[in-house]
Amino acid sequence: MTPPVASVRSVQPPQPLALYGPDFAADPHGHYRRLRAHGPLAPVRIAAGIDALLVTDYQAAVDLLRDTHTFTKDPRAWQATVPADSPVLPVLGYRPTALFSDGDVHARYRDAINDGLAMIEPHILRAEVARVARRLIREFAASGSGDLVEQYARRLPLHVFTTWFGVPPEDRERVVEGIGGMFNSADDAAAAYADLVTVVTRLVADRRARPRRDLTSYFLGHPAGLDDDETVRQITLVMSAGHDPTTNLIGNALLHMLTDARYAGSLQRGAMTAHEAINEVLWQDPPLANLAAHYPRQDTEFHGVRLRAGQLLLVSYAAANTQSASATSDPGVRSGGSAHLAWSAGPHRCPAKQPALLIAMTAIEQLTSQLCDAELAVPAGELMWRPGPFHRALVHLPVRFTPLEVNPDAEPAGPSEVSISH
Ligand code: HEM
C-alpha cells in the first residue's frame, strides 16, 4: 500500500552515492543521513556501473517488503541489463532459491527450509555451540590476545552450519572462503560463489547415493521434491544467508560490549548483557545492512517516486532502523515503537531468527564468562570494516586479556554432535 502523496518525484540526481569502498565502510550512518535528504528512496551506486534506489524510510521499507503485488523478487529482467561479471551478481543474481522467487515457488522452497530448520533441537544446538566455543577460546586463551572475528566469530557459525549439512571437514574452509568472498562483492566474488557451489554439489551427490542423518539428506527427502540442483541452491542459500550475518552479529555485538560506556569498557564490569548488546546491534548495525532486492513488476509510483519496471530497489535495514534514533537512545521506541527490521519483514523475512539468536547469545556468553577482562587491543577508530554494500562486517576484532591456563586435554575435539532430530 502506497500512501497518498501530493506530488510524484522523479529521482534523477547527478551522482548516486557510492555504497561500496572504504568511505562507505568507514561511515555508513553518515551516508544514510545524506541519503535521507532525498526522501524515502535515494539513488545509490552499489558497484561500478550498477545503480539502485535505496529505501531509507522505515514505513516505505515495511510497505515494500510486504507488497508482493507491486514488486517481484525475481531479478532476471534486471540482470539482463547488468554485465555478467559484475561483483554484485553472486549476491543479487538469480538462482532457483527462496530468496529469488515469489508465490507458490517461494512457498515450496521455503517449506523445505522451514521444516529443515525446525529439525534443529535448541538444547543440542546450545550445547554444541558452547562446546565449540570453549574449544576455539582454548586455542588462543593462553596467549593473552586474540582476534575475536578471525579466531572466533567467523569460525563458530561455520562449524554449526557445516555440521548441520554434513560438509566434510576438509571442505569447511572452502565453504567459509566462498561465502566470505561472495559478500565482499569484489572482483573474485563470482569465483568464490562458484567454488562454494562445487563443494555443495559434491555433497548433494554423495547424500543422494548414501543418505545420512543431516540436513542435506533431509532436504533431499523433503515432500517438496527438490531436484539435485534445487537442493544445492537451497543449501548454499541457507549456509550463506546464515554464516556471514551470524558471524557479523557476534562480532558487532562484541565490539559494542567492548566500546559502549554502559559496559564499562570491558566484558566483565558492565551491567548490560549479551542479550541487550545483540538487540542494540540489531537496531544500530544490523549484520545485513542493505538488501531485500525487489523489482517493480511494471512502471509504477511508490511513496512519491516514479519507478521503472525491473529497476533494482534495495532496502536499507540499517537506515530504516535508525531513522529516528537521534531522537532517543532507547531502542524500544525507535522508529515509532515498531520492531527493528534486522530480520526483514514480509514473506522473505529471515526464517532462522531463533537459531541465529541462540548461536550468537551462546557464543557471546561463553566468551564473556571466560575472557572476562578482555579489552580492545587497538583504538576503536582504527578497526577496519569489510567492503561491500550489503553487510556490516568487521575485518578483525583484536583484544588482549589476562592469559588463561589451558588444559589441552579438556574436551577433546571429537566428532561433532548432530543437532537435528530426524
Ligand atoms: C542460523 C542463521 C541464519 C540462517 C540459517 C538464515 C537463513 C536465511 C534464509 C534462508 C533467508 C531467505 C528467506 C527467504 O527468502 O524466504 C534469510 C533471509 C534473511 N535473513 Fe537470515 N539466516 C540466518 C541468520 C541471520 C542473521 C544473523 C541475520 C541478521 C540479523 C539474518 C537476517 C536476514 C535477513 C535480513 C533476510 C532477508 C534477506 C534479504 O534482505 O533479502 N539472518 N535468512
Residues whose N, C-alpha, C, O or C-beta is under 5 A from the ligand:
A	BS01	HEM	A98 L99 R110 L237 V238 A241 G242 P245 T246 L249 P287 L288 L291 A292 A293 L341 A342 W343 S344 P347 H348 R349 C350 P351 A352 P355 A356
